[in-house]
Amino acid sequence: MSNVLFDECVKILKAKILPKFESEKMYDLFIQLYPMTKWGKIDWGKIDKKIEVGFDPENIIISLKNLLGNSFDKSVYIEWDDAQLAVIQTNLDIIIKHFDDVTCVAFEKFIFNPDIAYIIEILPSDKITVGVIPQVHA
């Protein structure tokens, strides 16, 4: 089944689509790293290092710099709330530049870097929260 918005998003982000087995592996890692509520949202009550960014994607990088320091890896994965959509890998700067192309694909989006364990949750309202899992990031 083709999803036109997903296909357009992948193209404009110059993203790599993970094959099904890699998407499943990344989903498993995502669930292990980040605490989730029973409603499928990030459980921000269990994450101490977090910033509510608001609605402006331009504030994502600034917020992550406040949490991680000036230099951090911007290679990220996007996990969608729609299991039919593959996980994609791209760059955070490109996501911010083309934010509307990302937000229209699915109701909820999770952008994350498993190596330094930062997470960006984008709700259906486009409200953005960023956080870092302290056990992984020293």
N, C-alpha and C positions, 0 to 999 in steps of 0.2 A: 504494500500500500504506500503510495507516494504522498508526502506531505510537502506541498509547495513552499510554505513558509520556512520549514526546516531546510529544504534544499537551497532556498535563497540565502538563508542565514549562513549555511556552511560555505557557500560560494563567496559571499561578501567578507566573511571572517577568514577566508583561506584556511579553513579548519580541516583537520584530519578526522575522518569518521572512523571510530574504532569498530573493528569487526565484532560480531555478536559475542563471541567468547571473551574478548577483551573488555567489552562494555559490561558484561556480567561480572568479570573480575574487578573492574573499577568500581562498580556498584557495591560489591562486597566490601572493598576497602573503604569506600565512602561511609557505609553503615558502621564499620568498625571504628573509624576515626572520629566521627561526629555524632554527638548525642541527638536523638530524634524523639519527638513527641509521638504519641499514638495517632496523631492527625497528620503525620508525615512532614512536619516542619522541624527546623532546628530547635532544640531545647536550649534556648539562650540562657536559661537559669542555671545551666550546668557549665557555662563558659564564662570565665572571669574576665578574660581579655577580649572585650567587644566594644564596638562603637556603632550606634545607630546613625547611619549616614543620612537618612532622610530620603529624598526623591531625586537628588541630583547625582548622576553617575560620575560627574567630574570630581566628586569628593571621595570616591573609592580609593584612589591611589594615595591621597593625603592621609586618609584614615589608616590604611595599611602601613604607611611609613611611620605613623605614630605608634602602631603596635609592633612593627617588625624592625624599624630602623630605616635609614634612607635607601638602602639597596636591598632588593629582594627579587626572587625569581618570579617572573610574570607569566611563565608557562602554566596554563591552567586547563582544567577539564570542565565541561558543562554537563551536569546531570539534570535531566528533565523530570517533571512529575508524571510524564506520559511514558510508560514502559515500552511503548512501540518505537520510541525515538532512541537512536543510538547515542551513546556518549560521544562527545567530540572534544578534540584537543586543539587549543588555539592560544592566542596571546591576550593578556588582560588589556593592554593598550588598544588593541583592535576592537575588543568587545565594547569598551567605553566609547570609542569613536562611532560605533554602529549599534549603540545600545537598543534603539527601537527595533532593529532587526532581530535582536536576541529576545526581547521581552514579548514579542508577538507570537513566538513559536509555541509556548506552553504557558499554563497559568503560573506555575512556580518553577523557578530556576535556581540551581545551586552551582556556583562557580567555585572551584576549589583547586588547591595545590597540595597534593598529598605529601610531598617531600618536606615542606615546612608547615604543613597543616593549617593553612588559613582557609577560611570559608566565607563566601559571600552569598547571602540568601536574598533573592528578589521575590517578593510576594506579588500576588495578582494586582495589588494596588500600585505596584512598582516601588514600594518602600524597600529600602536597602539596609541591611545590617551586615557588618563584617566582624569576624572574630578569628582568634588564634587558639588552637588547642595547646595549653601550656606543657603537657607531658611530652609533646613531640618537639616543640620549639623552645629552646633554652634561652 
